[in-house]
Amino acid sequence: MSENRNVKIRVRNLSKVFGSQPKKALELRDQGLKRPEILDKTGLTLGLSNIDFDVHEGELLVIMGLSGSGKSTLIRCLNRLIEPSEGEIVIDGENIPELDEKSLLECRRRHFSMVFQNFALFPHRTVQQNAEFGLEIRGIDAAERAETARHALKQVGLEGWEDAYPNQLSGGMQQRVGLARALANDASVLLMDEAFSALDPLIRGDMQQELLQLQHRMKKTTVFITHDLDEALTIGDRIVLLKDGEIVQIGTPEEILTKPADDYVRRFIEGVDKSRILTAESAMRRVRATVRDSDGPRTALRKMRDHSLDSIYIVDRDRHLVGLIEADAASQALEQGREKVTDVMTQEFRSVGPGEPLHNLFAMFHDNSFPIAVVDDDKRLLGVVVKGAVLDELAQAAETPQPTETTESVETAPAGEE
């Protein structure tokens, strides 16, 4: 979870006023006036107001909002392409608004690469030369930058296209070149401003998946700007939702969907297919009981009887999932004198990772009645999902209760699982 990662960027009290007297606008803001009132009184636009958030190491943070919400202003304040009116932007101990011009340039080179909506490729340069451009500006040796660029192009699936020109590429491929150029610079933070907005829907979906795969491999700290809620929910580890230059809510996709901060967020998420966003982790219940792979059928029967189960999962000493045994099979094994549950266990059950979308789980319940095991990357048993819990989770999400209310679910747990 991102909460356990180191903070890469810390933003505090960040504000931006467009106009010649920013202090006047900020004073009115501090008196409780909002952006429209400040504009009416002063002609000044409060682009951002009291923005606070962290970006964690290796996180893909999405900043989203409708047109005019301040999202593009925010991302440009991070690297001071736009000068903030007040506030802190601290990256690895450096407060960016306080840097002089030389230090700022070095900070940008070291920390920030940017991918734009319009690709920003040089038409007269080949794919390879475009990918090398940032390294060329930095004075990197020709052989070194060529090798680095080739590696970056391979990372984004453009191996073999080095000698092509931008006009020979599709929109998605052109955006891959822009992404490769950013990766070649090896900056610690990737800034992506509406990077996929100019692509048609099919290519856009492909690029989102490419970005997720790249993020899984490289763990690059990324700040991604979008106005598209589906895109934000698909790719974001967390989402910062803006309205009129202010943060409305920060949370994971599941938190945004299940615990909207106010009516604005509630309206924002209307119509979203929550089964494609909510995951097995949200519906997971703890396992009431397990047996060890060294246990015998008598132990399995006792635990199933004590916990009102008709089946039980088998784990090793490190809780790696080994199999499952049913009550009937355990009884037969006891009659036959079998010594271990592993002699009669079955592996005819389903297991998923905690990030598996809920809509994928429905079909699994048609195959058998066993609870679906939720396992981590090392196949350790984390919990189980039962059909009733999936339905309950979706029902709660559909209700989108007021933030101040609490709701209790009526849990149905086949096979005795929670």
GUROVEX-647307 format. One record per residue: residue in three letters; x, y, z of N, C-alpha, C in turn. Coordinates in steps of 0.02 Angstrom, whole numbers. Each point is the difference from the previous one (the first is absolute). Layout:
// residues N
ALA; X; Y; Z; X; Y; Z; X; Y; Z
...
END
This chain:
// residues 418
MET; 43; -60; 0; -43; 60; 0; 44; 62; 0
SER; -24; 51; -33; 40; 60; -6; 14; 33; 66
GLU; -44; -11; 49; 10; 32; 65; 65; -22; 33
ASN; 26; -59; -20; 61; -26; 31; 62; 20; -38
ARG; -7; 35; -56; 58; 20; -38; 27; 66; 25
ASN; 63; 13; -17; 29; 65; 16; -33; 54; -41
VAL; -4; 60; 29; -29; 56; -36; 53; 28; -48
LYS; -17; 3; -63; 46; 27; -51; -10; 75; -8
ILE; -64; 21; -3; -16; 71; -8; -50; 19; 54
ARG; 13; 54; 36; -47; 26; 50; -22; 69; -21
VAL; -65; 8; -9; -29; 64; -20; -41; 27; 58
ARG; 13; 62; 21; -35; 29; 56; -20; 73; -15
ASN; -63; 16; 13; -25; 68; -6; 16; 32; -67
LEU; -3; -40; -53; 16; 25; -67; -59; 39; -29
SER; 14; 61; -21; -51; 42; -32; 30; 35; -60
LYS; -43; 14; -48; 21; 37; -59; -54; 49; -20
VAL; 19; 64; -5; -46; 52; -23; 26; 26; -67
PHE; -44; 3; -50; 17; 29; -64; -21; 73; -1
GLY; 49; 44; -5; -13; 71; 1; 56; 37; 35
SER; -4; 66; 2; 56; 41; 22; 1; 12; 75
GLN; -54; -15; 36; -1; 12; 72; -23; -63; 38
PRO; 42; -52; 0; -20; -63; 30; -16; 5; 75
LYS; 35; 43; 36; -13; 6; 71; -71; 22; 15
LYS; -26; 45; -42; -68; 24; 9; -50; -57; -6
ALA; 10; -44; -49; -44; -57; -9; 5; -49; 58
LEU; 62; -10; 24; 10; -47; 55; -31; 27; 65
GLU; 3; 65; 9; -32; 30; 59; -76; -11; -1
LEU; -30; 9; -58; -71; -12; -7; -16; -74; 10
ARG; 43; -43; -26; -9; -72; 10; 0; -17; 75
ASP; 47; 31; 37; 5; -13; 72; -60; 28; 38
GLN; -35; 47; -30; -61; 26; 30; -61; -43; -16
GLY; 10; -53; -39; -54; -47; -14; -30; 5; -69
LEU; 25; 46; -42; -27; 6; -67; 26; -56; -45
LYS; -42; -21; -48; 18; -52; -46; 21; 30; -67
ARG; 23; -43; -45; 28; 23; -64; -46; 47; -38
PRO; -65; -15; -11; -42; 46; -38; -6; 69; 31
GLU; -6; 2; 67; -6; 65; 34; 64; 41; -6
ILE; 56; -34; 6; 64; 34; -5; 10; 28; -70
LEU; -21; -39; -50; 5; 23; -69; -44; 62; -11
ASP; -61; -2; 27; -45; 57; -8; 27; 64; 33
LYS; 32; -8; 58; 23; 58; 38; 66; 28; -25
THR; 43; -44; -25; 69; 21; -15; 22; -11; -72
GLY; -36; -42; -37; 23; -19; -66; 56; -50; 2
LEU; 17; -25; 59; 53; -50; 9; -30; -70; 3
THR; 36; -48; -28; -23; -69; -1; 39; -41; 51
LEU; -35; -29; 47; 31; -45; 49; 4; -69; -31
GLY; 58; -14; -30; 9; -63; -35; 5; -60; 46
LEU; 36; 9; 55; 8; -53; 50; -5; 32; 69
SER; -28; -37; 48; -9; 28; 67; 14; -53; 53
ASN; 52; 13; 40; 15; -43; 58; 2; -74; -17
ILE; 41; -17; -49; 6; -69; -22; 50; -37; 45
ASP; -22; -55; 31; 42; -42; 42; -6; -73; -23
PHE; 56; -31; -17; 0; -73; -13; 72; -24; -3
ASP; 8; -65; 4; 65; -33; -8; -2; -46; -60
VAL; 58; -8; -31; 9; -51; -52; 51; -49; 28
HIS; -19; -63; 4; 44; -50; 29; 47; -30; -52
GLU; 56; -23; 23; 50; -32; -43; -31; -58; -38
GLY; 6; 1; -67; -26; -55; -40; -74; 2; -12
GLU; -35; 52; 21; -72; 4; -6; -20; 31; -67
LEU; -58; -23; -26; -30; 33; -57; -60; 39; 27
LEU; 11; 65; 9; -50; 44; 28; -36; 36; -57
VAL; -65; -4; -1; -40; 34; -51; -30; 64; 29
ILE; 10; 55; -35; -34; 63; 17; -53; 12; -53
MET; -62; 2; 22; -54; 6; -49; -50; 53; 19
GLY; -37; 21; -50; -53; 49; 9; -24; 23; -67
LEU; -54; 36; -1; -27; 26; -63; 43; 58; -25
SER; -15; 23; -60; 36; 57; -28; -6; 61; 46
GLY; 57; 31; 14; 1; 58; 45; 7; -17; 73
SER; 9; -63; 16; 5; -20; 71; 69; 16; 29
GLY; 50; 10; -43; 67; 17; 25; 51; -56; -7
LYS; -19; -55; -31; 44; -58; -1; 64; 12; -41
SER; -6; 31; -58; 60; 14; -40; 43; 55; 32
THR; -32; 48; 32; 38; 50; 39; 40; -34; 55
LEU; -31; -48; 33; 33; -34; 55; 62; -37; -23
ILE; -6; -39; -54; 58; -39; -22; 57; 45; -23
ARG; -17; 59; -28; 52; 46; -22; 31; 39; 58
CYS; -36; 4; 55; 30; 29; 59; 51; -47; 31
LEU; -10; -65; -8; 46; -48; 31; 71; 9; -24
ASN; 9; 15; -64; 68; 12; -26; 13; 73; -16
ARG; -45; 43; 23; 6; 73; -6; 1; 24; -72
LEU; -34; -36; -45; -15; 29; -64; -50; 57; 10
ILE; -40; -5; 53; -41; 55; 24; 24; 17; 70
GLU; 10; 64; 14; 24; 20; 66; -57; 0; 51
PRO; 6; -38; 54; -51; 2; 52; -3; 69; 34
SER; -59; 18; 24; -7; 63; 37; 19; -9; 73
GLU; -9; -60; 27; 20; -15; 68; 3; -76; 8
GLY; 34; -22; 53; 0; -71; 17; 67; -34; -10
GLU; 2; -64; 20; 60; -41; -4; -11; -58; -49
ILE; 52; -16; -38; 3; -60; -41; 69; -31; 13
VAL; 2; -49; 44; 63; -28; 22; 11; -68; -31
ILE; 56; -7; -36; 18; -64; -29; 70; -18; 23
ASP; 5; -57; 33; 65; -23; 28; 34; 55; 40
GLY; -38; 37; 39; 28; 50; 45; 8; 69; -30
GLU; -10; 8; -66; 6; 65; -32; -68; 33; -7
ASN; -6; 62; 22; -62; 38; -8; 3; 37; -67
ILE; -34; -24; -49; 7; 24; -69; -14; 75; -7
PRO; -51; 28; 32; -12; 72; -8; 57; 45; 25
GLU; 44; -27; 41; 55; 41; 27; 64; -5; -41
LEU; 2; -43; -51; 61; -11; -38; 15; 59; -46
ASP; 64; 17; -8; 19; 50; -49; -2; -32; -69
GLU; 11; 39; -52; -10; -24; -68; 46; -59; -17
LYS; 62; 4; 20; 47; -54; -15; -19; -64; 37
SER; -17; 7; 64; -20; -59; 40; -65; -29; -25
LEU; -45; 43; -23; -63; -24; -27; 11; -42; -63
LEU; 44; 25; -44; 14; -37; -61; 30; -68; 16
GLU; 45; -3; 48; 30; -64; 20; -52; -46; 31
CYS; -44; 30; 40; -54; -39; 31; -45; -31; -52
ARG; -18; 38; -50; -43; -26; -54; 34; -57; -36
ARG; 64; 8; -16; 36; -52; -36; 5; -64; 41
ARG; 8; 9; 64; 10; -58; 44; -65; -36; 16
HIS; -54; 39; 8; -61; -27; 29; -59; -8; -47
PHE; -4; 42; -53; -63; 2; -37; 8; -14; -75
SER; -41; -46; -24; -10; -9; -72; -74; 9; -13
MET; -17; 28; -58; -70; 17; -13; -23; -30; -66
VAL; -61; -26; 0; -32; -27; -60; -63; 41; -12
PHE; -6; 28; -60; -55; 46; -15; -54; -34; -42
GLN; -58; 33; -3; -56; -25; -38; 14; -2; -75
ASN; 35; 51; -26; 9; 6; -72; 65; -32; -25
PHE; 28; -46; 40; 59; -40; -18; 65; 41; 1
ALA; -1; 62; -29; 59; 44; 0; 61; -32; -30
LEU; -9; -35; -56; 56; -31; -35; 26; 46; -55
PHE; 64; -7; -16; 29; 38; -55; -10; -39; -65
PRO; -38; 27; -48; -16; -39; -60; 60; -17; -43
HIS; 53; 40; 3; 59; -11; -41; 50; -48; 32
ARG; -15; -21; 61; 44; -47; 35; -30; -70; -1
THR; 43; -51; -2; -24; -69; 3; -25; -15; 71
VAL; -32; -57; 6; -22; -23; 66; 59; -3; 48
GLN; 56; -28; -23; 59; -5; 42; 25; 69; 20
GLN; 2; 46; -47; 24; 67; 15; -47; 38; 46
ASN; -64; -11; -7; -48; 31; 46; 10; -27; 71
ALA; 10; -64; 5; 9; -30; 66; 65; 23; 33
GLU; 49; 18; -41; 65; 23; 26; 0; 74; 20
PHE; -51; 37; -20; 4; 73; 1; 19; 27; 69
GLY; -34; -22; 52; 14; 26; 67; 72; -14; 21
LEU; 25; -59; -19; 69; -17; 17; 49; 43; -40
GLU; -18; 16; -62; 42; 42; -41; 6; 70; 30
ILE; -56; 27; 24; 0; 65; 32; 45; 1; 61
ARG; 2; -56; 36; 42; -5; 60; 73; -12; -16
GLY; 17; -9; -64; 70; -9; -19; 25; -71; 10
ILE; -44; -49; 1; 21; -69; 9; 35; -24; -64
ASP; 51; -41; 9; 39; -27; -56; -46; -36; -49
ALA; 14; 6; -65; -44; -26; -52; -13; -75; 7
ALA; 53; -39; 13; -8; -72; 6; -43; -18; 60
GLU; 10; 34; 55; -38; -14; 61; -73; 18; -8
ARG; -13; 58; -31; -70; 20; -7; -36; -45; -51
ALA; 36; -24; -50; -31; -45; -49; -21; -65; 34
GLU; 44; -26; 41; -16; -63; 35; -57; 9; 50
THR; 1; 56; 36; -53; 14; 49; -67; 8; -35
ALA; -1; 35; -56; -62; 11; -37; -27; -66; -28
ARG; 45; -41; -26; -22; -65; -27; -33; -43; 55
HIS; 30; 2; 58; -28; -38; 57; -69; 27; 19
ALA; -6; 66; 0; -65; 30; 17; -53; -17; -53
LEU; 19; 1; -63; -46; -17; -53; -22; -73; 6
LYS; 46; -43; 20; -18; -70; 10; -50; -6; 58
GLN; 9; 40; 52; -45; -3; 58; -72; 16; -20
VAL; -9; 44; -50; -67; 20; -19; -24; -36; -64
GLY; 36; -52; -20; -23; -41; -56; 15; 27; -68
LEU; 51; 42; -7; 16; 29; -65; 67; -25; -28
GLU; 23; -56; 23; 61; -29; -27; -11; -16; -74
GLY; 47; 22; -42; -7; -10; -72; -27; 60; -37
TRP; -23; 51; 36; -27; 60; -31; 47; 59; 8
GLU; 62; -12; 17; 46; 55; 16; 11; 48; -59
ASP; -1; -25; -61; 15; 42; -58; -62; 30; -33
ALA; -58; -14; 28; -62; 29; -28; -7; 73; 21
TYR; -43; 36; -36; -15; 70; 17; -70; 4; 30
PRO; -14; 52; 40; -65; 5; 34; -60; -8; -47
ASN; 5; 28; -61; -59; -3; -45; -12; -70; -27
GLN; 45; -47; 14; -10; -69; -19; -31; -42; 56
LEU; -14; 32; 56; -26; -35; 59; -72; 17; 14
SER; -35; -46; 31; -67; 14; 24; 4; 47; 60
GLY; -58; 26; 22; -1; 44; 58; 26; -34; 62
GLY; -20; -63; 10; 24; -36; 59; 74; -11; -1
MET; 27; -14; -60; 73; -11; -5; 37; 66; 11
GLN; -28; 55; -24; 32; 65; 11; 3; 16; 76
GLN; -54; -17; 34; 1; 13; 72; 50; -46; 35
ARG; 10; -60; -26; 51; -43; 28; 70; 30; -8
VAL; 11; 34; -56; 65; 34; -10; 8; 54; 53
GLY; -52; 38; 12; 4; 51; 53; 13; -30; 68
LEU; -30; -57; 13; 11; -34; 63; 71; -27; 4
ALA; 25; -27; -55; 69; -24; -1; 50; 56; 12
ARG; -13; 58; -30; 44; 58; 11; 2; 19; 73
ALA; -58; -2; 33; -2; 16; 71; 37; -52; 41
LEU; -9; -64; -17; 34; -53; 37; 76; 2; -11
ALA; 21; 18; -61; 72; 3; -14; 35; 51; 43
ASN; -35; 54; 18; 30; 51; 43; 12; -25; 71
ASP; -33; -55; 18; 10; -32; 65; -12; 48; 58
ALA; -48; 45; -8; -19; 43; 56; -37; -41; 52
SER; -1; 24; 61; -30; -39; 54; -76; 4; 0
VAL; -29; 51; -34; -72; 10; -1; -23; 10; -73
LEU; -52; -35; -19; -29; 7; -66; -65; 41; 6
LEU; -4; 56; -36; -59; 42; -1; -35; -10; -67
MET; -64; -20; 2; -38; -14; -61; -63; 43; 0
ASP; -2; 47; -46; -55; 49; -3; -48; -19; -56
GLU; -57; -31; 18; -50; -21; -50; 33; -39; -56
ALA; 46; -45; 19; 44; -31; -50; -38; -43; -51
PHE; -58; -27; 19; -35; -44; -46; -64; 31; -28
SER; -13; 62; 16; -64; 31; -18; -10; 8; -75
ALA; 55; 5; -38; -7; 11; -72; -8; -65; -39
LEU; 2; -57; 36; -4; -65; -34; -72; -24; -4
ASP; -14; -41; -51; -68; -27; -5; -10; -51; 56
PRO; -62; -16; 17; -14; -41; 59; 36; -66; 4
LEU; 4; -36; -56; 33; -66; 1; 74; 6; 15
ILE; 33; 47; -36; 72; 10; 11; 12; 27; 71
ARG; -45; 43; 22; 6; 27; 68; -2; -55; 52
GLY; -47; -47; -7; -2; -56; 46; 63; -42; -2
ASP; 27; -10; -60; 63; -38; -6; 57; 36; 36
MET; 3; 66; -8; 53; 39; 31; -6; -1; 76
GLN; -61; 1; 25; -9; -5; 73; 28; -65; 26
GLN; -13; -55; -36; 26; -64; 22; 76; -3; -7
GLU; 26; 31; -53; 73; 4; -8; 32; 37; 58
LEU; -32; 55; 20; 26; 39; 56; -1; -40; 64
LEU; -54; -37; 12; -4; -42; 60; 54; -53; 1
GLN; 12; -32; -58; 52; -51; -3; 69; 31; 11
LEU; 11; 59; -30; 63; 35; 9; 9; 19; 74
GLN; -53; 23; 31; 3; 19; 70; 15; -60; 44
HIS; -28; -58; -18; 13; -61; 38; 73; -20; -4
ARG; 30; 10; -59; 70; -19; -10; 48; 50; 32
MET; -14; 65; -9; 50; 51; 16; -13; 36; 66
LYS; -62; -3; 25; -18; 34; 63; 20; 75; -2
LYS; -13; 31; -57; 17; 71; -9; -52; 44; 35
THR; 23; 47; 40; -46; 49; 31; -30; 42; -56
THR; -67; -2; -5; -34; 31; -57; -59; 42; 24
VAL; -5; 61; -27; -58; 43; 11; -35; 7; -67
PHE; -62; -22; -3; -37; -5; -63; -61; 45; 3
ILE; -7; 45; -49; -57; 46; -2; -52; -26; -49
THR; -63; 0; 20; -54; -20; -46; -65; 34; 21
HIS; -45; 7; -48; -68; 23; 15; -49; -58; -2
ASP; 26; -61; -15; -41; -58; -12; -3; -44; 62
LEU; -59; -7; 30; -6; -38; 61; 17; -74; -10
ASP; -23; -29; -55; 15; -71; -12; 75; -11; -5
GLU; 35; 46; -32; 73; -5; -6; 32; 5; 69
ALA; -22; 47; 40; 27; 8; 67; -11; -63; 42
LEU; -60; -28; -3; -15; -59; 39; 39; -61; -24
THR; 15; -2; -65; 35; -57; -29; 74; -1; 19
ILE; 33; 57; -2; 73; 0; 7; 25; 24; 68
GLY; -41; 38; 38; 26; 34; 59; 8; -45; 61
ASP; 58; 6; 33; 6; -28; 68; -43; 41; 48
ARG; 4; 66; -9; -44; 46; 36; -20; 56; -48
ILE; -54; 34; 19; -27; 53; -42; -7; 64; 42
VAL; 23; 56; -28; -12; 66; 29; -53; 33; -44
LEU; -59; 11; 27; -55; 28; -38; -6; 75; 14
LEU; 5; 41; -53; -1; 73; 7; -66; 29; -25
LYS; -19; 55; 31; -57; 40; -24; 14; 74; 16
ASP; -2; 42; -50; 12; 72; 9; 65; 14; 37
GLY; 52; -37; -16; 66; 12; 28; 10; -26; 71
GLU; -48; -38; 26; 5; -28; 67; -7; -76; -2
ILE; 32; -32; 48; -6; -73; 5; -67; -17; 32
VAL; -39; -41; -33; -64; -23; 26; 9; -66; 38
GLN; 42; -45; -27; 11; -64; 33; 65; -30; -25
ILE; 34; -35; 45; 59; -41; -18; -14; -70; 25
GLY; 11; -50; -43; -12; -68; 22; 16; -50; -55
THR; -1; -64; 18; 7; -53; -50; -63; -1; -43
PRO; 3; -33; -58; -61; -6; -40; -59; -28; 40
GLU; 13; -50; 41; -54; -29; 40; -27; 50; 51
GLU; 43; 39; 30; -23; 49; 49; -42; 54; -34
ILE; 21; 21; -60; -39; 50; -36; -70; -27; -16
LEU; -3; -64; -20; -64; -29; -19; -45; -16; 59
THR; 30; -24; 54; -41; -25; 56; -9; 52; 55
LYS; 43; 51; 3; -6; 50; 52; 8; 70; -29
PRO; -45; 20; -45; 6; 67; -30; -5; 54; 53
ALA; 43; 51; -7; 6; 51; 53; -60; 46; 3
ASP; -33; 12; -57; -57; 46; 1; -43; -13; -61
ASP; -51; 42; -8; -47; -9; -56; 34; 8; -68
TYR; 51; 44; -4; 35; 9; -63; 34; -65; -22
VAL; 35; -33; 46; 32; -63; -16; -53; -53; -15
ARG; -54; 0; 38; -53; -48; -10; -29; 6; -71
ARG; -10; 61; -23; -24; 9; -68; 53; -19; -51
PHE; 62; 13; 17; 56; -15; -45; 4; -74; -16
ILE; -15; -43; 49; 9; -72; -9; -63; -35; -23
GLU; -54; 37; -10; -62; -31; -23; 12; -35; -67
GLY; -28; -60; -6; 5; -36; -63; 63; -42; -8
VAL; 47; 3; 47; 60; -41; -4; -17; -72; 15
ASP; 25; -46; -41; -9; -72; 13; 47; -19; 57
LYS; -26; -1; 60; 43; -9; 58; 29; -71; 4
SER; -32; -48; -31; 26; -69; 2; 66; -5; -37
ARG; 15; 49; -45; 63; -2; -36; 56; 38; 37
ILE; -19; 36; 52; 49; 38; 37; 13; -31; 69
LEU; -55; -18; 34; 8; -32; 66; 34; -67; -9
THR; 39; -20; 49; 42; -59; -6; -16; -52; 52
ALA; 32; -58; -9; -9; -55; 48; 17; 21; 71
GLU; 49; 45; 6; 21; 22; 66; -57; 35; 37
SER; -42; 36; -37; -54; 36; 33; -54; -46; 27
ALA; -8; -60; -31; -51; -47; 21; 30; -58; 41
MET; 65; 1; 10; 34; -56; 33; -20; -3; 74
ARG; -7; -60; 25; -13; -13; 71; 57; -42; 28
ARG; 10; 6; 64; 52; -41; 31; -20; -73; -3
VAL; 49; -44; 2; -12; -72; 0; -11; -23; 72
ARG; -57; -30; 13; -15; -21; 68; 48; -54; 25
ALA; 18; -46; -44; 43; -55; 22; 36; -29; -61
THR; 60; -25; 11; 37; -37; -50; 31; -61; 33
VAL; 24; -46; -40; 39; -56; 26; 69; 2; -32
ARG; 48; -29; 35; 69; -4; -26; 6; -61; -45
ASP; 47; 4; -46; 11; -57; -45; 26; -62; 35
SER; 22; 9; 62; 24; -57; 40; -55; -30; 43
ASP; -60; 32; 2; -55; -25; 41; -33; -60; -32
GLY; -36; -38; 42; -37; -58; -24; -73; 17; -10
PRO; -39; -46; -29; -71; 12; -14; -41; 10; 64
ARG; 20; -30; 56; -37; 10; 62; 2; 73; 21
THR; 60; 31; -5; 6; 71; 17; -42; 43; -46
ALA; 0; -17; -64; -40; 38; -48; -74; -4; 16
LEU; -24; -61; 17; -71; -8; 17; -18; 38; 63
ARG; 44; -1; 49; -13; 36; 63; -6; 75; -13
LYS; 46; 27; -39; -2; 73; -13; -61; 18; -41
MET; -18; -42; -48; -60; 15; -39; -62; -2; 44
ARG; -3; -49; 46; -58; -5; 45; -2; 61; 47
ASP; 58; 19; 28; 2; 56; 47; -20; 66; -32
HIS; 13; 7; -65; -12; 64; -34; -58; -5; -50
SER; -38; -54; 3; -58; -9; -44; 18; 6; -74
LEU; 53; -33; -19; 23; 0; -69; -13; -67; -33
ASP; -9; 0; -66; -4; -63; -37; 62; -10; -44
SER; 47; 47; 3; 65; -7; -33; 49; 46; 36
ILE; 64; -13; -10; 50; 41; 35; 64; 2; -42
TYR; 32; 59; -1; 61; 7; -39; 60; -27; 38
ILE; 48; -26; -38; 61; -30; 27; 59; 47; -16
VAL; 40; 16; 50; 58; 43; -10; 61; -33; 30
ASP; 60; 23; -21; 61; -24; 32; 17; 45; 59
ARG; 58; -10; 29; 17; 38; 60; 8; 74; -12
ASP; 12; 19; -63; 6; 71; -18; -64; 28; -31
ARG; -55; -37; 6; -66; 19; -25; -4; 2; -76
HIS; 46; -35; -34; -9; -9; -72; -59; -47; -11
LEU; -43; 16; -48; -58; -40; -13; 20; -65; -35
VAL; -20; -56; 30; 18; -66; -26; -59; -34; -34
GLY; -59; 4; 29; -58; -33; -28; -61; 11; 43
LEU; -51; -41; -12; -63; 5; 37; -25; -71; 12
ILE; -31; -12; 57; -29; -64; 15; -73; 9; 21
GLU; -45; -43; -27; -70; 2; 17; -14; -48; 58
ALA; -55; 11; 35; -17; -42; 57; -10; -73; -20
ASP; -34; -13; -56; -10; -69; -22; 66; -35; -14
ALA; 46; 36; -33; 65; -30; -16; 40; -14; 64
ALA; -5; 45; 49; 36; -10; 63; -29; -61; 37
SER; -65; -8; -1; -32; -58; 33; 23; -65; -33
GLN; 0; -2; -65; 22; -60; -36; 74; -15; 14
ALA; 41; 53; 3; 71; -9; 14; 10; -29; 69
LEU; -41; 22; 48; 6; -26; 68; -18; -74; 2
GLU; -52; -20; -36; -20; -70; -3; 53; -43; -34
GLN; 35; 30; -48; 51; -37; -38; 68; 1; 35
GLY; 5; 36; 55; 63; 2; 37; 52; 46; -31
ARG; -23; 48; -40; 49; 47; -29; 27; 45; 55
GLU; 64; 18; -5; 32; 38; 54; 2; 75; -11
LYS; -3; 22; -63; 8; 72; -14; -57; 26; -43
VAL; -18; 62; 13; -52; 31; -40; 21; 8; -72
THR; 65; 5; -12; 24; 9; -69; -12; -63; -42
ASP; -12; -57; 32; -13; -61; -37; -67; 2; -36
VAL; -47; 40; 26; -67; 1; -29; -23; 71; -15
MET; 45; 46; -3; -19; 69; -14; -17; 8; -73
THR; -33; 55; -16; -15; 18; -69; 29; 69; -15
GLN; 14; 11; -63; 21; 66; -23; -50; 28; -50
GLU; -61; -28; 3; -54; 24; -43; -36; 58; 33
PHE; 36; 53; 12; -27; 61; 28; 32; 59; -36
ARG; -25; 61; 11; 27; 58; -33; 38; 43; 50
SER; 55; 29; -24; 37; 49; 40; 15; 61; -43
VAL; -1; 58; 31; 12; 63; -35; 45; 44; 43
GLY; 29; 51; -31; 37; 50; 37; -48; 52; 29
PRO; 24; 38; 48; -44; 51; 31; -25; 53; -48
GLY; 35; 11; -55; -20; 51; -48; -47; -24; -54
GLU; -23; -62; 3; -45; -26; -51; -67; 37; 1
PRO; -22; 28; -58; -65; 35; -1; -57; -47; 19
LEU; -49; 29; 35; -56; -41; 24; -39; -31; -57
HIS; -5; 35; -57; -41; -28; -54; 29; -65; -27
ASN; 65; -12; 10; 30; -63; -21; -17; -58; 46
LEU; -23; 16; 60; -12; -53; 49; -67; -35; -9
PHE; -49; 33; -31; -66; -29; -5; 1; -68; -35
ALA; 34; -4; -57; 2; -63; -37; 33; -56; 39
MET; 47; 18; 44; 35; -51; 39; -46; -37; 48
PHE; -52; 33; 23; -46; -32; 46; -45; -51; -35
HIS; -4; 3; -67; -40; -49; -36; 36; -68; -2
ASP; 66; 1; 5; 39; -62; -6; -8; -45; 61
ASN; 1; 30; 59; -9; -39; 62; -22; 47; 55
SER; -15; -29; 57; -28; 40; 55; 53; 21; 51
PHE; 63; -16; -14; 52; 16; 49; 11; 76; 2
PRO; 16; 27; 58; 22; 70; 2; 62; 9; -43
ILE; 6; 58; -33; 58; 15; -41; 57; 22; 45
ALA; 57; -33; -6; 58; 18; 41; 34; 62; -28
VAL; 18; 46; 43; 38; 60; -19; 71; -10; 25
VAL; 48; 3; -47; 70; -14; 17; 44; 57; -23
ASP; 57; 7; 33; 48; 52; -21; 45; -27; -55
ASP; 51; 38; -19; 43; -20; -55; 39; -63; 15
ASP; 9; -16; 65; 35; -61; 20; -47; -57; 15
LYS; -64; 8; -19; -52; -51; 9; -16; -12; 74
ARG; 12; 50; 42; -22; -6; 69; -73; 18; 5
LEU; -37; -37; 40; -72; 11; 7; -13; 63; 41
LEU; -34; 48; -30; -17; 63; 34; -70; -1; 28
GLY; -46; -33; -35; -70; -1; 20; -40; -36; -52
VAL; -66; 5; 4; -44; -32; -48; -56; 48; -20
VAL; -28; -13; -58; -57; 38; -24; -57; -49; -12
VAL; -58; 16; 28; -60; -40; -12; -49; 41; -42
LYS; -46; -33; -33; -45; 34; -47; -40; 55; 35
GLY; -23; -15; 60; -40; 50; 36; 39; 63; 14
ALA; 65; -7; 13; 41; 59; 15; 9; 43; -63
VAL; 5; -32; -59; 6; 37; -62; -63; 41; -12
LEU; -57; -32; 8; -64; 35; -10; -8; 56; 50
ASP; 21; -13; 62; -6; 51; 52; 44; 60; -14
GLU; 61; -13; -23; 47; 55; -14; -27; 44; -57
LEU; -26; -32; -51; -28; 39; -56; -62; 38; 21
ALA; -41; -30; 43; -60; 34; 24; 18; 62; 40
GLN; 51; -7; 43; 21; 58; 40; 27; 55; -45
ALA; 39; -19; -51; 28; 50; -45; -55; 35; -39
ALA; -52; -37; -18; -55; 30; -38; -38; 50; 42
GLU; -4; -11; 65; -37; 45; 44; 36; 66; 9
THR; 68; 1; -6; 42; 60; 11; -26; 41; 59
PRO; 6; -27; 62; -27; 35; 58; 34; 66; 13
GLN; -34; 44; 38; 30; 63; 21; 62; -15; 41
PRO; 52; 41; -6; 62; -13; 36; -9; -4; 75
THR; -49; 33; 27; -8; 0; 73; -40; -60; 24
GLU; -30; -37; -46; -40; -57; 20; 43; -63; 3
THR; -23; -49; 37; 33; -65; 0; -51; -51; -22
THR; 22; -50; -36; -44; -53; -22; 27; -66; 23
GLU; -44; -44; 20; 20; -68; 19; -27; -48; -52
SER; 42; -45; -21; -21; -48; -51; -26; -62; 34
VAL; -50; -31; -31; -25; -64; 22; 38; -52; -38
GLU; 41; -36; 34; 48; -44; -33; -28; -70; -8
THR; 3; -27; -60; -16; -70; -10; 65; -35; -17
ALA; 16; -54; 32; 65; -30; -7; -6; -75; -12
PRO; -7; -21; -61; -1; -71; -16; 64; -33; 24
ALA; -4; -62; 17; 57; -40; 25; 27; 28; 65
GLY; -39; 43; 34; 19; 22; 66; 56; 51; 2
GLU; 17; 31; -58; 55; 47; -1; -25; 71; 12
GLU; 43; 42; 27; -16; 71; 11; 30; 40; -57
END
